[in-house]
Amino acid sequence: MADKKRADGEGAIYKDRGRWVAALTVGWDRNGRRRRLRHSAKTRKEAADWLAARLAERQRGTLAEPTRQTVREFLEAWLRDWARTSVGPRTFETYSRVVRRYVVPVLGEVPLAKFGPQHLQRLYRPLIEAGHTRTALLVHATLHRALGFAVRWNLLARNPADLVDAPKHRYGEMQALDAEQARRLLEAARGERLEAVYVLALACGLREGELLGLKWEDLDLKEGVLHVRRTLAWVDGGPRFLEPKTEKSRRTVVLPAVALAALKKHRARQAEERLTLGDAWAYPDLVFTTRIGTPLAKSDFIRRDFKRLLAKAGLPPSVRFHDLRHTFATLTLAGGADLKAVQAALGHARLTTTADTYAHVLAEQKRRVARLMDELLGPSLR
C-alpha cells in the first residue's frame, strides 16, 4: 500500500510482495513516460532512509537520472551529438580512436550507472605496466571530458575520473637514436621510395602529419627552405588537411644539404611515377604519396615501411616514428645548438616545452660548460 502522506515531488513508499519499495520521480522521457528511481528494502525505515538520501541529492543538484545506457552507448552518443560538432577534426579523431581502441573493448558493456573509479584503474593499469604512460594519460583526459558531460546531462552524480589520480607521463618513454643509429636508419632507407621522409624527419624534426601533408608549393629548393603550412590527419577514414597544431607550428625550416639532396632525388623519382600513371595520379601537389598518388595513411606507412626499415637497420621495433623527431632535438641540443633555435625548428608553442622534454640533454650541456670552465681557469688555480 502506497504512502499517502507524502507530498507531490517527495516520492512514495509502498509495500509490494512483502517488501517495502521507495520510489522517486526524476523526470520524463521523450514519450512522456515517467522516469523513476526505485529501491526495494526489507523494512520501511530502510526504504525511507534511501528516499531521504535521494531527496537530499536532488536538493544539492547531484541526483542522477536513471539510465540503462552502457558505457559504449553513452560514448557513442557523446561523440555523435557533441564532439563531432564542437571540437576540431584532429581532436575528434583522437577522441574516436581512444574510445574505439582502448575503452570500448575493455569497458564498453559496463552499465553507465555503475561506472566507477575502479573501472578506470582497471583500464589504466595494463597501459601503465606496459610503459604506455602517454597513452594512459590520453585515455584519462578523453574519459574525464566525456564523463563530465554524463554529469551535466544528469546521467551520473559524479565524474568517476575526478576520483582517480591521472596517470603520470614519464618523458623517459622516448627512444631517441644516437648519431650512429640515425646513420644506420638512413643507410637502410637509401634508395627506398620514401627515403626523403626519413631524411627530413631526422634532419629537420618535422612531425609525421607535417611531413605527410607537405605540398610541392611549400618547398623552395632553390633557396633551400621548407614552409610548414598544414598537417595531414585521417578523419572518418579519409584524409583531411588541417591547420598546424599551433601558431608556432606554422614555420619556415632551413633545409640541410642532405635533406635538400634527398628531396631533389625524390622529386625526380615521383615525376617518373606520375608519367607512368598519367591522369590517374590522384594528388599531383603532394610531396609524399602512395604509388597511385594518394595520401599516405599513418597506420599503413608505419606498419609496412617504417617497421621494416627498423628491422633492416637492426634497431629495436619499439622505436616510434615520432622518436625521429626526438632524435633531431637530442642530437642538435647535444651538439650545442641554442635552445630557442631548436624550439623554433620543432614548432613548440612554448620554450618550457622544449626545455622540459629535453631536460636530460640540457643537464649534460651544463656539465660540459662546467668542464670547459675547468679547462680555461683550472691551470691558473693550480
PyMOL commands that set and color helices and strands:
alter all, ss='L'
color gray80, all
select helices_A, chain A and resi 44-60+71-86+89-107+112-114+117-129+133-152+160-163+171-173+179-189+195-204+208-212+216-218+247-249+257-280+298-313+322-334+339-346+351-357+359-381
alter helices_A, ss='H'
color red, helices_A
select strands_A, chain A and resi 12-16+19-28+34-41+219-220+225-228+231-235+238-242+251-254
alter strands_A, ss='S'
color yellow, strands_A
deselect
rebuild
show_as cartoon
